[in-house]
Amino acid sequence: VALMYDYRAIALAFTLVEIPFIILASLVFVILWYFTVGFAVNAGKFFLYWLFMTLSLAVFTFLGQGFMSVFPDAQTAQGFSGLLIGMSGIFGGILIRPQYIPTFWLWAYWTFPLHYVLEGLFTSQFQGDNTTIVASYGSPFFAYVCPDIGPEDLIPNNCTGTAEEWIGVSFGWMWVPDNIPYNILYLCGAIVVARVMVLFGL
């Protein structure tokens, strides 16, 4: 009889040992970052920011554990982790805006977790934000706020919009506050998938 812990006990320990670290690390980061950047002094927005940062840290931490459990060696696990992070960065919606992602690659936009983190962070923080944004001539935002200005016309001084409108236009109205619950649900689902990978790999 092997005197070893059951694989479920090990998986549970892997989970429980990370939770306090994830919560504390994300809280320290958010306290330092949130107020330094100058986001709204609003409890709801602060806690949504903290929630998305906590879920982000949890997803990538637990997926890393999942890869370490599923693959036979550290090099392979690191390779797949690098692929996950790289693809998430490319198709997260920042480097290539969602409305400009080629149809063939839309699966990557909807699959990789960074898109859901960023959408949640951006839409939760800029929802109802009426900060004035001056539109740059020729940008999609300019076409949205000053649609009647042609190349020969003088640019008016009041060609402005709000931060909330800028988010909408910049991301093709695909990033909207109504998606926040779905973003949270996806990230929680990704954590569950990562934990199942650990159970399977052990």
JODAGI-V47905 format. One record per backbone hydrogen bond with DSSP energy under -1.0 kcal/mol. CO is the residue of the C=O (numbers start at 1). NH is the residue of the N-H. Records with the same first field share a line. If there is no record, write none. Layout:
# JODAGI-V47905
CO: NH  NH
This chain:
# JODAGI-V47905
2: 4
6: 10
7: 11
8: 12
9: 13
10: 14
11: 15
12: 16
13: 17
15: 19
18: 22
19: 23
20: 24
21: 25
22: 26
23: 27
24: 28
25: 29
26: 30
27: 31
28: 32
29: 33
30: 34
33: 37
34: 38  39
40: 42
42: 46
43: 47
44: 48
45: 49
46: 50
47: 51
48: 52
49: 53
50: 54
51: 55
52: 56
53: 57
54: 58
55: 59
56: 60
57: 61
58: 62
59: 63
60: 64
61: 65
62: 66
63: 67
64: 68
65: 69
66: 70
67: 71
73: 77
74: 78
75: 79
76: 80
77: 81
78: 82
79: 83
80: 84
81: 85
82: 86
83: 87
84: 88
85: 89
86: 90
87: 91
97: 100
98: 101
102: 105
103: 106
105: 109
106: 110
107: 111
108: 112
113: 117
114: 118
115: 119
116: 120
117: 121
118: 122
119: 123
120: 124
121: 125
122: 126
126: 129
129: 164
131: 163
133: 161
136: 139
139: 143
140: 144
141: 145
142: 146
146: 149
158: 160
159: 135
161: 133
162: 166
163: 167
164: 168
165: 169
166: 170
167: 171
168: 173
169: 172
171: 174
176: 179
177: 180
179: 183
180: 184
181: 185
182: 186
183: 187
184: 188
185: 189
186: 190
187: 191
188: 192
189: 193
190: 194
191: 195
192: 196
193: 197
194: 198
195: 199
196: 200
197: 201
198: 202
